[in-house]
Structures are given as C-alpha cells and as structure tokens.
Amino acid sequence: MTLLTKTATELQSLLHKKEVSVKELTKESLTRIAKIDGDVQAFLTITDDEALARAEQLDNQPLEGRGPLFGLPIGLKDNIVTKDVVTTCGSKMLEDFVPVYDATVVEKLNAAGMVTVGKLNMDEFAMGSTTERSAFKQTHNPWNLKHVPGGSSGGPAAAVAAGEVPFALGSDTGGSVRQPAAFCGVVGMKPTYGRVSRFGLVAFASSLDQIGPITRNVEDNALLLSAIAGVDPKDSSTSPNEVPDFKAALTGDVKGLKIGVPKEYLSDGVAEEVKNAVKEALNVLVSLGAEWEEVTLPHVKYASPTYYVISSSEASSNLSRFDGIRYGYRPEDAKNLEELYLRSRSEGFGDEVKKRILYGTYALSADHHKDLYVKAQKVRALIAQDFANLFEKYDVIIGPSSATTAYEMGQLINNPLTLYANDVLTVPINLAGVPAISVPCGFADGLPIGLQIIGKHFDEATVYRVAHAYEQATDFHTSTPDIWEGK
C-alpha cells in the first residue's frame, strides 16, 4: 500500500512532522499514475513538471498557517478550466484549447495549498453516464476493467478508486458525481445548487450543473467541500450563505434522526442486490438510533423526461458558442461562413452532444417550447415541492445511488433510452437543487453499490453527519480494488 491510502488528516500529520515532503507525496501520485493509468485510462493530461515545481515551492512554506489540505494531490475533471493547461471537455471541439485563467474552484484549491497533478477523462461535455462518450479514450472501472466507471465524472471517480489521487473534483448535472462514485466504490457529493461557484466550469446545463468533491472517505470529502464552497462575485448564482465547518459536523450522532425512504427509489427497476444493500444500510442507521419510514415522491416518475428537456435546452444554448470562429475546432478548408459553421460543429462534436443539441433546439422552438420547455419547468417545480414537503418532517431522504452496479463496457452504449431511464434516482436531486452524497454500502459480484443520502437546501452538514456515522459503523470504504499494490 502507498501513502495515498492514508486520510488527509494522517497525511497532514506526516507533513507537519516532516516524515514526508509535499514533493515526495506528489511523486508518489505521479508514479502511481504512470504505473497503472495505462489500464485505468483516467487521465487525459498529466501535469508532471508543473506539479513537482509547485510541490517544491510548497515545501518551502512555513508550517504555520498550513490548512488541512495543504500539499495534497488532486485531479480535476477536464471541464474545469485551468490556466495554461489544456481543457478539452472530452471533446474534439476543444482538443487544443488552453485557457488563460483558472476556474474559481482551482483558485481556491491553490489557496488551500493543493497540488493539481492532471486533468481527468469524462463523457464529452459531461453528456453521458459511462465515460464511453469521450472523444479520446474509454476509462475503465478499477474494480473490474471490463466494466464502465460511470459518468460523466468517470475519470475522477476511477482515479480516486484506483489510488492515483486521494482527491478529485467532478461536476454533477444529473448524477454525474454520485453515480460514478457508486460504481467505483468511493464517496461523491453533489452540493446544493449555488454552494460552489460554477465560474470556470464549462457549461452543460447552467441551472443544474454543480461541481462536487470525490474522495475515498467522508471526512476528506467534507474538507474538500469546505475548501471550494462559498459566494463568488464572478458567479451570481452562488449563495451568500455562510459555509459551515463540515468536518465539525462529523459527530457520529444520529440518534432521533428521521429518514424518509421513497418507495419509488426501491421500485421494480432497482436490482435486488441494490435494494438489499440499501435496506441493510437502513438497519445500520436504525441500530445507531435513527428511524425511517416509507414515503412517496409523487412526481419523481416524470423526472427523467423533465431533466432531458431542460438540460438539452440549456445545452443547445450553451454550446452555440462553439462555432469555429472564436476558439475550438475549425476546419481549415471551409469555402464560406455557412460551411465553416456546419463543418466545425458536425466534425467537432460527437454523436451524443449533437443529439442533445437537436433535442434542445426542438424543445425551444417556437412551435414546441410551451408544450416542452415551459411544461418541463412546471414539472420541475412540482418535483422540488415534493422534496420540500418531505423535508418538513424528515431530516434526510435515503435510497440507492444507482439502480444497478457498473455495466460492462459496450453493454448500453447503443441503448440511450435505458441509460436515460437509469438516471431516475439521481436527476430529481439536480432538478430540486438539494445536496446529496453517495457512499459505499456493499458489493454485488465484486462491484460496489452506492447509498444515496439527500438533504435539505444548504444542509450538507447533516448529510455528511449521516454519511460519516454510517461509514464508521461499516467497513465498505476500506475496501480497495485488486489493482492496488499488494493485492
């Protein structure tokens, strides 16, 4: 096992005692990436030289004032812009795009003293749930390399699960942090909409997108969210709500906690092994003093079509900027402006992105926007109200993060309707804007199962408290894939 098996707290202790340096820790991450990423294929760009230079600089900083994440390596999903480092969004359209500024979350990571070691693979423009839609490579699930890691943040989840980095940032538009976290057996948080700045996150669906942390345990996840959260003058959708000390919420006390379990989240579409793992997790929480009741989310059955109308409509608008004129892919031999537009977009975008642009353009058209886009927004309000009604009585809502374990690669790539339907457990949370976390809660045929814990707006503290209490009462988070050294 490597240093990267240790928690942030343990690594900080080693750094403070000077038993290990930031440079040594960074080298360990880079060495591990070089050794196993040929199999996992999580990274699109590895910033060896920049990371080692920053590590050397950090080693020269005094111990006083070092925070809980100081000197620790992290990987970023490749739709988070990084100054002077290529940001592709997993698309040929941005294959050579080098930003001139950092995203707000990157500025915050730098302020916290973290070391970015590279950019991670993803479904093109975050449109997909298997990371098979990347224009450059297919990422593999570290638990079984024949299976997908989930998506669209499959690269970040796989890199953490494989022990290449202890921390990663992904983005979640309809489950793209939580579902790959579940598939890869790690912890993934989708914060409240507005908790984390989206400035510098390449937009897919602006009213749904949210950056979220992926880690191997709940405490590290809480530390990372504390570092990146907060109001940002560059993003008017960020909330001025004070960011609490999420780590302080990890008391382990869930006595008297009231849990709602939607019957729709344990329906016939959910695999039996997943249902059983969730029910066993509820038994664990009951043994710790919590209580649960079956509840209903009456409009959740409309969540998937609602999500795809809204997200595709916003994608159609957001991706109109990629036209071959200002930046991005551009054919060299276009004969006129019309051909330049046509070929830039038809050659630069992949099939899934084109499909969603077409869906969204249709939904926003004069003949259909009232029947599709406007109606979807009304249903979205009903779904959000369903959650608000439950949170008047319950502290958290619990269910599975995904209806199944990770699929085999290629199994569903040509079956988009099945993939879309599987989003029903995660997309309602984005539509409602509430926070949710996925934590490991079991295995089936050697593949991880994820437990989803959903909270009230801006109450990530309670979500973390429940997740941490469950984690400490079980040992699923300590399991590692066979790809880890020494196994």
Secondary structure, DSSP 8 states (H G I E B T S, - for coil): --GGGS-HHHHHHHHHTTSS-HHHHHHHHHHHHHHHHHHH--EEEE-HHHHHHHHHHHHTS-STT--TTTT-EEEEETTB-BTTB---TTSGGGTT---SS--HHHHHHHHTT-EEEEEE--SGGG--SSS---SS----BTTBTTB---SSSHHHHHHHHTTS-SEEEEE-SSSTTHHHHHHHTSEEEE--TTSB--TTB--S-TTT--EEEEESSHHHHHHHHHHHBS-BTTBTTS--S----GGGG-----TT-EEEEEGGGGSTTS-HHHHHHHHHHHHHHHHTT-EEEEE--TTGGGHHHHHHHHHHHHHHHHGGG-SSSSSS---TT--SHHHHHHHHHHHHS-HHHHHHHHHHHHHHSTTTTIIIIIHHHHHHHHHHHHHHHHHTT-SEEEEESSSSS--BTTSSTT-HHHHHHGGGGTHHHHHHT--EEEEEEEEETTEEEEEEEE--TT-HHHHHHHHHHHHHH--GGG---TTSTT-
